[in-house]
Amino acid sequence: MDHIFQASRQWERIQDRWITEDASVNLTNLKSDPRNYKLSLWDPSTNGVRYLKALTYHLGMTSSVEDLARINRTPNRGIGNPITVRCQGELLCMDYLQATFELGFIEQEIDLTGARIMEIGAGYGRTCHMIMSNHDIASYCIVDLKNTLELSRAYLRETLDDDRFKKIEFLSVDGLVGGALKSERFHLCINVHSMTEMSPDTVRAYLDLINETCSAFYVKNPVGKYIDQSLDGYLQGQEAVQMALENGPLRQLVDIHDSQAVQAAVPAFIDGYRPGDAWDCVGDSRALPWSYLWQALYKKPEQ
Ligand SMILES: C[S@@+](CC[C@H](N)C(=O)[O-])C[C@H]1O[C@@H](n2cnc3c(N)ncnc32)[C@H](O)[C@@H]1O
């Protein structure tokens, strides 16, 4: 009984290794070194999945009924082994939470029934998958680099039924030379987190194409560039950082973890992604959950 209040084996080990007799001597880095990580349990260098799941869970628990319904109507989301949590009965991952927020924002302004849509830089196709699963779309044209295009073709072939899949056209950027698409007309163009990774000249060419062929444009991209080695230790090397800094229409540095600095960068974002002078920005907001991603919807006035 004498030892009933003593440390468990778990805590004996912690006191041997981290919160040692010397732990109180120097408080300089107390809150961001292993001493605190044994107390607060949120060591950011080793807990990536814990953070992702916590954030996904938080988004799931604060999502609206409509947000969750859009996800529920999107079948086969388990393909590709996503990292998931279950909230309010629904299996959720970060990609489809973002997709439902994107579609919810678009739906506020655009009636997608019978719409002809073009998406530039679709990744594996999550946004297309969600839109096709929630609306009766007339056609969906994905413009992308060759290898990514094959990835979205394979993914959407597996996730969508035949009727929906048949409505998708996969167009490689190589096929854009010589003015292809210029005679097409789209109700909506979508660009999510990809113009920021294209050269400024390429972005200008796409905005001109959108100006010529589309009547609305949804864009979601960073409000600027940032340099913060503490985020990922520049895991991909200095060269990757340099390449990221030279791309996109917005290349000014922003403190992306300062809400006032992000807000101050918004007017340049709205102007930077406007396809043409006549286009009106009819809505914009922060794109959850990221501090520095902004979304905007533009419409071209009827001529
Ligand atoms: C970071 S991913 C974003 C993918 C997707 N929108 C998402 O949010 O999951 C960037 C996308 O842009 C595409 N991309 C890069 N350069 C491109 C270009 N010059 N023309 C068209 N697509 C491009 C990539 O292949 C990829 O699909």
The ligand as a Tripos MOL2 file, in Angstrom:
@<TRIPOS>MOLECULE
LIG
   27    29     1     0     0
SMALL
NO_CHARGES

@<TRIPOS>ATOM
      1 C1         -2.2100   20.1950  -56.5410 C.3       1 LIG1
      2 S1         -3.0780   19.3600  -57.8100 S.3       1 LIG1
      3 C2         -4.7480   19.7700  -57.3930 C.3       1 LIG1
      4 C3         -5.6850   18.7400  -57.9000 C.3       1 LIG1
      5 C4         -7.1790   18.9400  -57.5580 C.3       1 LIG1
      6 N1         -7.7310   20.1560  -58.1080 N.3       1 LIG1
      7 C5         -7.4190   18.8570  -56.0610 C.2       1 LIG1
      8 O1         -7.5930   19.9050  -55.4440 O.co2     1 LIG1
      9 O2         -7.4030   17.7440  -55.5360 O.co2     1 LIG1
     10 C6         -2.7050   20.3210  -59.2640 C.3       1 LIG1
     11 C7         -3.3750   19.8370  -60.5430 C.3       1 LIG1
     12 O3         -3.0530   20.7390  -61.6130 O.3       1 LIG1
     13 C8         -2.6100   19.9760  -62.7380 C.3       1 LIG1
     14 N2         -1.7590   20.8140  -63.5910 N.ar      1 LIG1
     15 C9         -0.4890   21.2360  -63.3670 C.ar      1 LIG1
     16 N3         -0.0510   21.9830  -64.3910 N.ar      1 LIG1
     17 C10        -1.0590   22.0330  -65.3030 C.ar      1 LIG1
     18 C11        -1.2290   22.6580  -66.5690 C.ar      1 LIG1
     19 N4         -0.2410   23.3760  -67.1420 N.pl3     1 LIG1
     20 N5         -2.4230   22.5270  -67.2020 N.ar      1 LIG1
     21 C12        -3.4410   21.8090  -66.6360 C.ar      1 LIG1
     22 N6         -3.3310   21.1870  -65.4520 N.ar      1 LIG1
     23 C13        -2.1530   21.2940  -64.7880 C.ar      1 LIG1
     24 C14        -1.9500   18.7640  -62.1100 C.3       1 LIG1
     25 O4         -1.7770   17.7130  -63.0200 O.3       1 LIG1
     26 C15        -2.9550   18.4630  -61.0030 C.3       1 LIG1
     27 O5         -4.0820   17.7850  -61.5190 O.3       1 LIG1
@<TRIPOS>BOND
     1     1     2 1
     2     2     3 1
     3     2    10 1
     4     3     4 1
     5     4     5 1
     6     5     6 1
     7     5     7 1
     8     7     8 2
     9     7     9 1
    10    10    11 1
    11    11    12 1
    12    11    26 1
    13    12    13 1
    14    13    14 1
    15    13    24 1
    16    14    15 ar
    17    14    23 ar
    18    15    16 ar
    19    16    17 ar
    20    17    18 ar
    21    17    23 ar
    22    18    19 1
    23    18    20 ar
    24    20    21 ar
    25    21    22 ar
    26    22    23 ar
    27    24    25 1
    28    24    26 1
    29    26    27 1
@<TRIPOS>SUBSTRUCTURE
     1 LIG1         1 GROUP 0 **** ****
